[in-house]
């Protein structure tokens, strides 16, 4: 169990450092910024790389919503849910801490820029409302878990699961970065929000509630759709 938890910590650390790091350090870099497309690819690549690095150790959840969704789909034991979530959140905070140390070495760095935090209303990249943002996070997390449950089904091709899941996360970011800066992952949201404080922590509730709702719904639907859901 300890090996699983350490793997989840390292994997979530990498997701936040790689994904949020691309947004903070490289998205708008003068002349050569990677933009939304680059950030979306970075998040997808963190999942792909970790899927093959730690998938055989912990299952490579990297996300409390994934853990809860797999539990709802009868794919994960109840007793491991909370330990996994704690490890993921701690890994996300550690990733955000390292990113903060790196980013603060630039003369123009300012946490007021958001530090890749998720938000709605005036803190949404496109100023989308709370309702729009909530629906986006529920639906995108639902689809993310639906893909995960399908790609990791015993009748699917396990060698392709990591790539498929990473591509799904890339697609989700391409759609939803303008709306919420894309969460679908409460741990990913928590790490940067703790450093920004203020509005980021006051809006953090939504980036726990909506992804968890979407994840549970996906687990239930897929369990009905594929009853032999091992």
C-alpha positions as CSV (number, residue, x, y, z in Angstrom):
1,X,0.0,0.0,0.0
2,X,2.8,2.4,0.8
3,X,4.3,1.9,-2.6
4,X,1.0,2.7,-4.2
5,X,0.6,5.9,-2.2
6,X,4.1,7.1,-3.0
7,X,3.5,6.4,-6.7
8,X,0.3,8.4,-6.6
9,X,2.1,11.2,-4.8
10,X,4.9,11.3,-7.5
11,X,2.4,11.0,-10.4
12,X,0.2,13.8,-9.2
13,X,3.3,15.9,-8.5
14,X,4.3,15.4,-12.1
15,X,0.8,16.2,-13.4
16,X,0.7,19.6,-11.6
17,X,4.3,20.5,-12.3
18,X,4.1,19.5,-16.0
19,X,0.6,20.6,-16.7
20,X,0.3,23.7,-14.6
21,X,4.0,24.5,-15.2
22,X,3.3,24.6,-19.0
23,X,0.5,27.1,-18.3
24,X,2.5,29.3,-15.9
25,X,5.9,29.2,-17.6
26,X,5.3,28.6,-21.3
27,X,1.8,29.3,-22.4
28,X,2.4,33.0,-23.1
29,X,6.1,33.1,-23.3
30,X,7.2,35.9,-25.6
31,X,7.2,35.0,-29.3
32,X,7.3,31.2,-28.6
33,X,4.4,30.7,-26.3
34,X,2.8,27.3,-26.5
35,X,-0.8,28.6,-26.0
36,X,-3.9,26.6,-25.1
37,X,-2.9,23.7,-27.5
38,X,0.5,23.3,-25.8
39,X,-1.0,23.4,-22.3
40,X,-3.6,20.8,-23.3
41,X,-0.9,18.5,-24.7
42,X,1.2,19.0,-21.6
43,X,-1.6,17.8,-19.3
44,X,-2.2,14.8,-21.6
45,X,1.5,13.9,-21.7
46,X,1.8,13.9,-18.0
47,X,-0.9,11.3,-17.8
48,X,0.6,9.2,-20.7
49,X,4.1,9.2,-19.2
50,X,2.9,8.4,-15.7
51,X,0.5,5.7,-16.9
52,X,3.4,3.7,-18.2
53,X,5.7,4.6,-15.3
54,X,3.4,3.8,-12.4
55,X,0.2,2.2,-13.9
56,X,1.4,-1.2,-12.8
57,X,2.1,0.0,-9.3
58,X,-0.9,2.1,-8.3
59,X,-3.2,2.2,-11.4
60,X,-2.1,5.8,-12.1
61,X,-5.2,7.7,-10.8
62,X,-3.5,11.0,-10.1
63,X,-6.9,12.5,-9.4
64,X,-9.5,12.1,-6.6
65,X,-12.3,12.1,-9.2
66,X,-10.7,9.1,-10.9
67,X,-10.3,7.2,-7.6
68,X,-14.0,8.0,-6.7
69,X,-15.2,7.2,-10.2
70,X,-13.4,3.8,-10.2
71,X,-14.9,3.1,-6.8
72,X,-18.4,4.0,-8.0
73,X,-17.8,1.7,-11.0
74,X,-16.9,-1.3,-8.7
75,X,-13.2,-1.1,-9.8
76,X,-11.6,0.1,-6.6
77,X,-11.8,-0.9,-2.9
78,X,-13.5,1.4,-0.5
79,X,-10.7,1.2,2.1
80,X,-8.1,2.7,-0.3
81,X,-10.1,5.7,-1.5
82,X,-9.2,8.1,1.3
83,X,-5.5,7.2,1.4
84,X,-5.3,7.6,-2.4
85,X,-7.0,11.0,-2.3
86,X,-4.6,12.3,0.5
87,X,-1.6,11.2,-1.4
88,X,-2.9,12.9,-4.6
89,X,-3.6,16.2,-2.8
90,X,-0.2,16.2,-1.1
91,X,1.5,15.4,-4.5
92,X,-0.4,18.3,-6.1
93,X,0.6,20.7,-3.4
94,X,4.3,19.6,-3.7
95,X,4.1,20.1,-7.5
96,X,2.6,23.6,-7.0
97,X,5.3,24.4,-4.4
98,X,8.2,23.5,-6.8
99,X,6.5,25.4,-9.6
100,X,6.2,28.4,-7.3
101,X,9.9,28.3,-6.5
102,X,10.7,28.1,-10.2
103,X,8.2,30.8,-11.3
104,X,9.1,33.2,-8.6
105,X,12.6,33.4,-10.0
106,X,11.3,35.5,-12.8
107,X,11.3,39.3,-12.3
108,X,7.7,39.8,-13.5
109,X,6.1,36.9,-11.7
110,X,2.9,37.7,-9.8
111,X,0.4,35.3,-8.2
112,X,-2.3,37.8,-9.2
113,X,-1.9,36.2,-12.7
114,X,-3.7,33.2,-11.3
115,X,-0.9,30.6,-11.1
116,X,-2.9,28.3,-13.4
117,X,-5.8,28.2,-10.8
118,X,-9.3,27.2,-11.8
119,X,-12.1,29.7,-11.6
120,X,-15.5,30.8,-12.7
121,X,-17.2,34.1,-13.3
122,X,-14.6,36.9,-13.5
123,X,-11.9,34.3,-12.8
124,X,-12.8,32.1,-15.7
125,X,-10.4,32.7,-18.6
126,X,-13.4,33.5,-20.8
127,X,-15.6,34.9,-18.0
128,X,-18.1,32.0,-18.0
129,X,-20.7,31.9,-15.3
130,X,-20.8,29.6,-12.4
131,X,-23.5,27.5,-14.0
132,X,-21.6,27.1,-17.3
133,X,-18.4,26.2,-15.4
134,X,-20.2,23.7,-13.1
135,X,-21.8,22.0,-16.1
136,X,-18.5,21.9,-17.9
137,X,-16.7,20.3,-15.0
138,X,-19.4,17.7,-14.4
139,X,-19.7,16.7,-18.1
140,X,-16.0,16.7,-18.8
141,X,-15.2,14.6,-15.8
142,X,-18.0,12.2,-16.6
143,X,-16.6,11.7,-20.1
144,X,-13.0,11.4,-18.7
145,X,-14.1,8.6,-16.3
146,X,-16.2,7.0,-19.0
147,X,-13.1,6.7,-21.2
148,X,-11.0,5.5,-18.3
149,X,-13.5,2.8,-17.4
150,X,-13.8,1.7,-21.0
151,X,-10.0,1.8,-21.8
152,X,-9.2,-0.3,-18.7
153,X,-12.0,-2.8,-19.0
154,X,-10.8,-6.4,-19.0
155,X,-12.0,-6.8,-22.7
156,X,-10.1,-3.7,-23.9
157,X,-6.5,-3.5,-25.0
158,X,-4.5,-2.7,-21.9
159,X,-1.4,-1.6,-23.8
160,X,-3.3,1.3,-25.3
161,X,-5.1,2.5,-22.2
162,X,-2.5,5.0,-21.1
163,X,-2.4,6.7,-24.5
164,X,-6.2,6.8,-24.9
165,X,-6.6,8.3,-21.4
166,X,-3.9,10.9,-22.0
167,X,-5.5,11.9,-25.4
168,X,-8.9,12.1,-23.7
169,X,-7.5,14.6,-21.1
170,X,-5.9,16.6,-23.9
171,X,-9.2,16.8,-25.7
172,X,-11.0,17.9,-22.5
173,X,-8.5,20.7,-22.0
174,X,-8.9,21.9,-25.6
175,X,-12.6,22.3,-25.0
176,X,-12.7,23.6,-21.4
177,X,-9.6,25.7,-20.8
178,X,-11.5,28.9,-21.8
179,X,-14.3,28.0,-19.4
180,X,-12.6,27.0,-16.2
181,X,-8.9,26.6,-17.0
182,X,-9.9,22.9,-16.8
183,X,-9.9,21.0,-13.6
184,X,-11.7,17.6,-13.8
185,X,-9.2,16.9,-11.0
186,X,-9.7,18.3,-7.4
187,X,-6.1,17.7,-6.5
188,X,-4.8,19.7,-9.5
189,X,-7.1,22.5,-8.5
190,X,-6.1,22.4,-4.8
191,X,-2.3,22.7,-5.3
192,X,-2.2,26.1,-7.2
193,X,-5.3,27.5,-5.3
194,X,-3.5,27.2,-1.9
195,X,-0.7,29.5,-3.2
196,X,-3.0,32.0,-4.8
197,X,-5.4,32.1,-1.8
198,X,-8.2,34.7,-1.9
199,X,-10.6,34.0,-4.8
200,X,-8.9,30.7,-5.8
201,X,-9.6,29.1,-2.4
202,X,-13.1,30.6,-2.2
203,X,-14.0,29.0,-5.5
204,X,-12.2,25.7,-4.9
205,X,-15.4,24.1,-3.6
206,X,-16.8,23.9,-7.1
207,X,-13.7,22.1,-8.4
208,X,-14.2,19.4,-5.9
209,X,-18.0,19.1,-6.0
210,X,-18.5,19.1,-9.8
211,X,-15.7,16.6,-10.8
212,X,-16.8,14.2,-8.0
213,X,-20.4,14.3,-9.2
214,X,-19.3,13.6,-12.8
215,X,-17.1,10.8,-11.7
216,X,-19.7,9.0,-9.6
217,X,-22.3,9.3,-12.4
218,X,-19.8,7.9,-14.9
219,X,-19.0,5.0,-12.5
220,X,-22.7,4.2,-12.1
221,X,-23.5,4.4,-15.9
222,X,-20.5,2.3,-17.0
223,X,-21.3,-0.3,-14.3
224,X,-24.8,-0.6,-15.9
225,X,-23.5,-0.5,-19.4
226,X,-20.9,-3.2,-18.9
227,X,-22.0,-5.4,-15.9
228,X,-18.9,-7.6,-16.1
229,X,-16.9,-4.5,-15.1
230,X,-13.7,-6.1,-13.9
